[in-house]
Amino acid sequence: MLNGFSVTTALIIAVLLGVAFTAYLWLVHRKQAEARAGIEALSAMRWREFSRLVIEALQPRGFVAESIEDAADRGQEADLRLNRDGQIWLLSCKQGANYRITAPMVKELSDGIRFHGAKGGILATPGRVEAEARKAASGIELYDGNALWALVKPLLPATVHNDLAAQAQTRTARQTAIAWGAALVLGFVLAALLAGRTSDKSAAPAETTEATSSDAPAPVPVTAPSASAANGMTAPAPPDPGREEFERNEVIRSVSALPGIDKAMWSTRSTLMVYLREDAGDPVKDICAVLERYEDLRVSRLHLQPPAGSDRRVRFLQCRTY
């Protein structure tokens, strides 16, 4: 079930989709719908009216018809003769929105152009010129569908334009209403999918919470008694880091005060480094006596470092082992 947030998300998605659909329908699709309505209007004309309209549209380009009356009696099979700059052109008009211009039709017009010694040819139809026919149309101008509509549109009266625009607006308004309904449905579907993905991600933590928040008390871990507790003795307290640091400092202070010792320092947690003077004898016994005072430090290693330039060797030893 959608919560308040999901409903808001659905409405936002629906509005965005609706605006996108509306912009496309009114800025792009409406013009296409008007062009289709115009092509349908051209298809509804008689062949003679259609041919006259095409010839009139070609006149601004310098084309003039020699005669259309004789050709009109022969119907769509006729090739109209046009004249431009003293040269003959052949015009073939094929009426009908479902008309398909094929490669053989184009070849037939090409043969007529060669037979009449014409400069070129023009083929016009409200239908569609097939791809193979376009490839064969060398020296022939083709006007079909939208191209034909763009050619003859300026010649149509304002009343026709208004009627076509009204038809396109009516269709676009109906499609816009349908688009907004679809946008609303899509918005709620997408919001439901998003809500489902969110709930799936939170399902595992919810089960864990339910298991840990049940009415049954959590088990208390049982620790086995230590050997000292079993014997009635108190277990030793954990080591005190502060005490250990104090003992280490005491070792440094005491060892550094011994005869023949220059200084002492802890090079590691388990190694006491002692710098000897030239007059030092064998201070091991005295150093070990200091370490023996402290239980945690008595097994530390000793690093006896002779003074620089001395011929005495560096010694490593241990007062007591574990």
C-alpha positions in Angstrom: 0.0 0.0 0.0 1.3 3.4 -0.9 2.1 5.8 1.9 2.0 9.6 1.8 5.5 9.9 0.5 4.8 7.4 -2.3 1.6 9.2 -3.3 3.6 12.5 -3.5 6.2 10.7 -5.6 3.6 9.3 -7.9 2.0 12.7 -8.5 5.4 14.3 -9.2 6.2 11.6 -11.8 2.8 11.9 -13.3 3.1 15.7 -13.7 6.6 15.4 -15.2 5.4 12.8 -17.7 2.2 14.7 -18.4 4.1 17.9 -19.2 6.5 16.0 -21.4 3.7 14.3 -23.3 1.8 17.6 -23.7 4.9 19.4 -25.0 5.5 16.7 -27.6 1.8 16.5 -28.7 1.3 20.3 -29.2 4.8 21.3 -30.5 5.5 18.3 -32.7 2.6 15.9 -33.1 0.0 18.6 -33.8 1.9 19.8 -36.8 2.2 16.2 -38.0 -1.5 15.7 -37.5 -2.3 18.9 -39.5 0.0 17.6 -42.3 -1.8 14.2 -42.3 -5.1 15.9 -42.5 -3.9 18.0 -45.4 -2.7 14.9 -47.2 -6.1 13.3 -46.7 -7.7 16.4 -48.1 -5.5 16.2 -51.2 -6.3 12.5 -51.6 -10.0 13.4 -51.6 -9.6 15.7 -54.7 -10.3 14.6 -58.2 -7.3 13.9 -60.3 -7.8 16.9 -62.5 -8.1 19.3 -59.5 -5.1 17.7 -57.8 -3.0 18.0 -61.0 -4.0 21.7 -61.5 -3.0 22.4 -57.8 0.4 20.7 -58.4 1.0 22.7 -61.6 0.0 25.9 -59.9 2.5 25.1 -57.0 5.3 24.6 -59.6 4.7 27.9 -61.4 6.8 30.0 -59.0 9.7 27.7 -60.1 9.2 28.7 -63.7 7.0 25.7 -64.8 4.1 26.3 -67.2 1.6 23.6 -68.4 1.2 23.3 -72.1 -2.2 21.7 -71.9 -4.0 19.6 -69.3 -7.4 19.0 -70.9 -6.3 16.2 -73.3 -4.3 14.5 -70.6 -7.2 14.8 -68.1 -9.3 12.6 -70.4 -6.8 9.8 -70.0 -6.7 9.9 -66.2 -3.7 9.1 -64.0 -1.8 7.3 -66.7 -1.2 10.6 -68.5 2.1 12.5 -68.3 1.5 16.2 -68.4 3.9 18.3 -70.4 5.4 21.3 -68.7 7.7 24.0 -70.1 10.5 25.8 -68.4 13.0 28.0 -70.2 12.0 26.5 -73.5 12.6 23.0 -72.3 10.1 20.2 -71.9 9.4 18.5 -68.5 7.0 15.7 -67.8 4.8 15.7 -64.8 3.2 12.5 -63.5 0.5 12.9 -60.8 -0.7 9.8 -59.0 -3.7 10.3 -56.8 -4.6 8.6 -53.6 -3.2 8.5 -50.0 -2.6 4.8 -50.3 -0.8 5.0 -53.6 2.7 3.4 -53.6 5.2 4.5 -56.3 7.3 1.6 -57.3 10.5 1.3 -59.2 8.8 0.2 -62.5 6.6 3.3 -62.3 9.7 5.5 -62.1 11.3 3.6 -64.9 8.2 4.2 -67.0 8.5 7.9 -66.5 12.2 7.8 -67.3 11.4 6.1 -70.6 8.8 8.8 -71.4 11.4 11.5 -70.7 13.8 9.9 -73.1 11.1 9.4 -75.7 9.9 13.0 -75.7 13.5 14.4 -75.4 12.5 16.1 -72.1 14.9 17.8 -69.8 13.5 15.9 -66.7 10.5 14.8 -64.9 8.4 15.4 -61.8 6.3 12.8 -59.9 3.8 13.9 -57.3 1.5 11.8 -55.1 -0.2 12.0 -51.7 0.9 8.5 -51.2 4.5 7.2 -50.7 7.5 6.6 -52.9 9.2 3.4 -52.1 12.9 3.2 -51.3 13.8 1.2 -54.5 11.9 3.8 -56.6 13.9 6.6 -55.1 17.1 4.9 -56.1 15.9 4.6 -59.7 14.7 8.2 -59.9 17.7 9.7 -61.7 16.8 13.1 -63.1 13.3 12.9 -61.6 12.0 15.1 -58.8 9.8 13.2 -56.3 7.0 14.8 -54.1 5.1 12.5 -51.8 3.4 12.8 -48.4 4.8 15.6 -46.3 7.0 16.9 -49.2 3.9 17.3 -51.4 2.0 19.0 -48.6 4.8 21.5 -48.1 4.7 22.2 -51.8 1.0 22.9 -52.2 0.1 24.2 -48.7 0.7 27.9 -49.5 -1.9 27.8 -52.3 -4.7 26.5 -50.1 -7.3 29.2 -49.0 -7.3 30.3 -45.3 -10.6 28.5 -44.7 -9.0 25.2 -45.6 -6.0 25.9 -43.3 -8.4 26.8 -40.5 -10.4 23.6 -40.9 -7.2 21.5 -40.9 -5.8 23.3 -37.9 -9.1 22.8 -36.0 -9.1 19.1 -36.9 -5.5 18.7 -35.7 -6.3 20.6 -32.4 -9.3 18.4 -31.7 -7.2 15.3 -32.2 -4.3 16.6 -30.2 -6.6 17.7 -27.3 -8.1 14.2 -27.2 -4.7 12.6 -27.3 -3.5 15.0 -24.5 -6.3 13.8 -22.2 -5.4 10.2 -22.9 -1.7 11.0 -22.3 -2.4 12.6 -18.9 -4.4 9.5 -17.8 -1.5 7.3 -18.9 1.0 9.6 -17.1 -1.1 9.3 -13.9 -1.1 5.5 -14.2 2.6 5.3 -14.9 3.3 7.6 -12.0 1.6 5.4 -9.5 3.1 2.2 -11.0 6.6 3.6 -10.8 6.0 4.9 -7.3 4.8 1.4 -6.2 7.9 -0.2 -7.7 10.1 2.3 -5.9 8.2 1.6 -2.6 8.6 -2.1 -3.2 12.3 -1.8 -3.7 12.7 0.2 -0.5 10.7 -2.3 1.6 12.8 -5.1 0.2 16.0 -3.4 1.3 14.6 -2.9 4.8 13.1 -6.4 5.2 16.2 -8.1 6.6 16.9 -5.6 9.4 13.2 -5.7 10.3 13.3 -9.5 10.8 16.4 -9.1 13.0 14.7 -6.5 15.1 11.7 -8.7 15.6 13.9 -11.6 16.7 15.8 -9.6 19.2 12.7 -7.7 20.6 10.6 -10.8 21.4 9.1 -11.4 24.8 11.6 -14.2 25.6 14.5 -13.0 27.7 18.0 -13.0 26.2 20.2 -15.8 27.4 22.8 -14.8 30.0 26.2 -16.2 29.2 27.6 -18.5 31.9 31.3 -18.2 32.7 33.1 -21.2 34.1 34.6 -20.4 37.5 38.4 -19.9 37.6 40.7 -22.3 39.4 41.4 -19.8 42.2 37.6 -19.3 42.8 37.1 -23.0 42.9 39.7 -23.3 45.6 38.1 -20.5 47.6 40.8 -18.0 46.7 40.2 -14.5 45.2 41.2 -14.2 41.6 44.1 -11.8 40.9 43.2 -8.3 39.8 44.0 -7.4 36.1 47.3 -5.6 35.6 47.4 -1.9 36.2 48.9 -0.1 33.2 49.8 2.9 35.4 51.6 0.7 37.9 53.6 -1.0 35.1 54.7 2.4 33.8 55.7 3.5 37.2 57.8 0.4 37.7 59.6 0.9 34.3 60.5 4.4 35.3 61.8 3.2 38.6 64.0 0.6 36.8 65.5 3.4 34.6 66.1 5.7 37.5 67.7 2.9 39.6 69.9 1.4 36.9 71.1 4.8 35.7 72.3 5.6 39.2 74.5 2.4 39.3 78.3 2.9 39.1 79.7 2.8 35.5 76.2 3.3 33.9 75.8 6.3 31.7 72.0 6.0 31.2 69.3 3.4 30.7 66.2 3.3 28.6 63.5 0.8 27.4 64.2 0.2 23.6 61.2 -2.1 23.5 58.6 -3.3 26.0 60.8 -6.3 26.9 64.3 -4.9 26.3 66.2 -2.6 28.7 69.1 -0.9 26.9 71.9 0.2 29.2 74.7 2.6 28.0 78.0 1.8 29.8 80.8 4.2 30.6 84.5 3.4 29.9 85.2 2.7 33.5 82.3 0.3 34.0 83.1 -3.1 35.3 80.5 -5.9 35.1 77.2 -4.3 36.1 75.0 -7.3 35.3 74.6 -8.5 38.8 73.5 -5.0 40.1 71.1 -4.5 37.1 69.5 -7.9 37.6 69.1 -7.0 41.3 67.1 -4.0 40.3 64.9 -6.0 37.9 64.3 -8.6 40.6 62.3 -6.1 42.6 59.5 -6.1 40.0 57.7 -9.3 39.2 56.5 -8.2 35.7 60.0 -6.9 34.6 62.4 -9.5 36.1 62.4 -11.5 32.8 63.3 -8.5 30.6 66.2 -8.8 28.2 69.4 -6.6 28.8 71.2 -4.8 26.0 74.6 -3.6 27.3 75.9 -1.0 24.9 79.7 -0.1 25.4 80.8 3.5 24.8 81.7 4.6 21.3 85.3 3.7 20.4 85.5 1.0 23.0 86.9 -2.5 22.2 84.2 -4.1 24.4 81.5 -6.1 22.7 77.7 -5.4 22.8 76.1 -8.0 25.1 72.6 -9.4 25.1 71.5 -11.4 28.1 68.5 -12.2 30.4 68.5 -12.1 34.2 65.8 -14.7 34.5 63.9 -16.9 32.1 60.2 -17.8 32.3 
